[in-house]
């Protein structure tokens, strides 16, 4: 492992910042999701379920968009 070196470039730095933001947003979202679902579930259980589904879809949607962006950049 002594031979491995990582050189910080502008692209790497931007990717690191984006990953940190995504981790913070989705981490906080997952942390507060039970509280949000209980609050919304008091009004409508269907709406609480939809919020959970939308949260999961948003999580994977970000990676899908990132993949499309990377694919378009390299074509």
C-alpha positions as a LaTeX table, in Angstrom:
\begin{tabular}{lrrr}
\hline
Residue & $x$ (\AA) & $y$ (\AA) & $z$ (\AA) \\
\hline
Unk1 & 0.00 & 0.00 & 0.00 \\
Unk2 & 2.97 & 2.30 & 0.38 \\
Unk3 & 3.16 & 2.72 & $-3.40$ \\
Unk4 & $-0.43$ & 3.96 & $-3.80$ \\
Unk5 & $-0.76$ & 7.69 & $-4.18$ \\
Unk6 & $-3.86$ & 9.72 & $-4.79$ \\
Unk7 & $-3.53$ & 13.04 & $-6.54$ \\
Unk8 & $-6.39$ & 15.45 & $-5.92$ \\
Unk9 & $-7.56$ & 16.97 & $-9.18$ \\
Unk10 & $-10.43$ & 19.35 & $-9.80$ \\
Unk11 & $-12.68$ & 16.50 & $-10.98$ \\
Unk12 & $-11.81$ & 14.38 & $-7.95$ \\
Unk13 & $-12.47$ & 17.28 & $-5.60$ \\
Unk14 & $-15.84$ & 18.02 & $-7.21$ \\
Unk15 & $-16.81$ & 14.36 & $-7.00$ \\
Unk16 & $-15.77$ & 14.23 & $-3.36$ \\
Unk17 & $-17.85$ & 17.32 & $-2.53$ \\
Unk18 & $-20.87$ & 15.94 & $-4.40$ \\
Unk19 & $-20.57$ & 12.59 & $-2.62$ \\
Unk20 & $-20.34$ & 14.30 & 0.77 \\
Unk21 & $-23.44$ & 16.39 & 0.06 \\
Unk22 & $-25.40$ & 13.35 & $-1.14$ \\
Unk23 & $-24.32$ & 11.34 & 1.88 \\
Unk24 & $-25.41$ & 14.15 & 4.22 \\
Unk25 & $-28.77$ & 14.75 & 2.50 \\
Unk26 & $-29.76$ & 11.11 & 2.21 \\
Unk27 & $-28.30$ & 10.26 & 5.61 \\
Unk28 & $-30.38$ & 12.96 & 7.29 \\
Unk29 & $-33.39$ & 11.95 & 5.21 \\
Unk30 & $-33.05$ & 8.33 & 6.31 \\
Unk31 & $-32.54$ & 9.41 & 9.93 \\
Unk32 & $-35.74$ & 11.49 & 9.97 \\
Unk33 & $-37.77$ & 9.18 & 7.70 \\
Unk34 & $-39.49$ & 7.29 & 10.56 \\
Unk35 & $-40.54$ & 10.55 & 12.21 \\
Unk36 & $-41.83$ & 11.94 & 8.91 \\
Unk37 & $-43.70$ & 8.73 & 8.11 \\
Unk38 & $-45.37$ & 8.63 & 11.54 \\
Unk39 & $-46.43$ & 12.27 & 11.23 \\
Unk40 & $-47.79$ & 11.79 & 7.71 \\
Unk41 & $-49.21$ & 8.38 & 8.62 \\
Unk42 & $-51.50$ & 10.05 & 11.15 \\
Unk43 & $-53.11$ & 11.80 & 8.19 \\
Unk44 & $-52.85$ & 9.11 & 5.52 \\
Unk45 & $-51.05$ & 5.78 & 5.52 \\
Unk46 & $-50.97$ & 5.79 & 1.73 \\
Unk47 & $-49.23$ & 9.17 & 1.70 \\
Unk48 & $-46.68$ & 7.90 & 4.25 \\
Unk49 & $-45.94$ & 4.91 & 2.03 \\
Unk50 & $-45.61$ & 7.14 & $-1.03$ \\
Unk51 & $-43.10$ & 9.33 & 0.79 \\
Unk52 & $-40.96$ & 6.30 & 1.59 \\
Unk53 & $-41.16$ & 5.06 & $-2.02$ \\
Unk54 & $-40.26$ & 8.50 & $-3.38$ \\
Unk55 & $-37.30$ & 8.71 & $-1.02$ \\
Unk56 & $-35.92$ & 5.39 & $-2.27$ \\
Unk57 & $-36.59$ & 6.32 & $-5.90$ \\
Unk58 & $-34.79$ & 9.64 & $-5.40$ \\
Unk59 & $-31.79$ & 7.82 & $-3.93$ \\
Unk60 & $-31.43$ & 5.55 & $-6.93$ \\
Unk61 & $-32.46$ & 8.30 & $-9.34$ \\
Unk62 & $-29.44$ & 10.37 & $-8.34$ \\
Unk63 & $-27.11$ & 7.51 & $-9.27$ \\
Unk64 & $-29.01$ & 6.87 & $-12.51$ \\
Unk65 & $-28.63$ & 10.54 & $-13.48$ \\
Unk66 & $-24.95$ & 10.45 & $-12.52$ \\
Unk67 & $-24.42$ & 7.42 & $-14.74$ \\
Unk68 & $-26.15$ & 9.10 & $-17.67$ \\
Unk69 & $-24.07$ & 12.21 & $-17.14$ \\
Unk70 & $-20.82$ & 10.25 & $-17.07$ \\
Unk71 & $-21.81$ & 8.24 & $-20.15$ \\
Unk72 & $-22.66$ & 11.41 & $-22.11$ \\
Unk73 & $-19.41$ & 13.05 & $-21.03$ \\
Unk74 & $-17.27$ & 10.18 & $-22.36$ \\
Unk75 & $-19.13$ & 9.75 & $-25.67$ \\
\hline
\end{tabular}
